[in-house]
Amino acid sequence: MKVTGRPGRRAASAIVFGFLAAYAAVASAADHRRGGSLFQEHCAMCHGATGAPAIGGVPDLRRGLAMMRPDRQLLATLRNGRTTMPGYLGRLSDRDLLDVIAYMRTLT
């Protein structure tokens, strides 16, 4: 039996492509309006209702520098927390957090 091509490489490419397509679909389906409600409830006390810091030491979400990171990095920060910011892993779902990220991107 003659085998042509590299089936292992094709299978790996198909898996990677499928993962990336699924991840992109999830990220693009985020609801910024729902994220705005969640942001007001969980984030505005420190980050301000419009993304302008309400307390010292938090990033200004309107300036874009904080928001130049990819969704995956922002998601990790929201899950795990950072310095004095609490993590939301177990309190908000990844879907919720992606909605918050979509809203935060509208502030810039």
Sequence and secondary structure as in RCSB ss.txt:
>XXXX:A:sequence
MKVTGRPGRRAASAIVFGFLAAYAAVASAADHRRGGSLFQEHCAMCHGATGAPAIGGVPDLRRGLAMMRPDRQLL
ATLRNGRTTMPGYLGRLSDRDLLDVIAYMRTLT
>XXXX:A:secstr
    S HHHHHHHHHHHHHHHHHHHHHHT  HHHHHHHHHHHTHHHH TTSS SSTTS  TTSSSTT S HHHHH
HHHHH BTTB   BTTB HHHHHHHHHHHHHT 
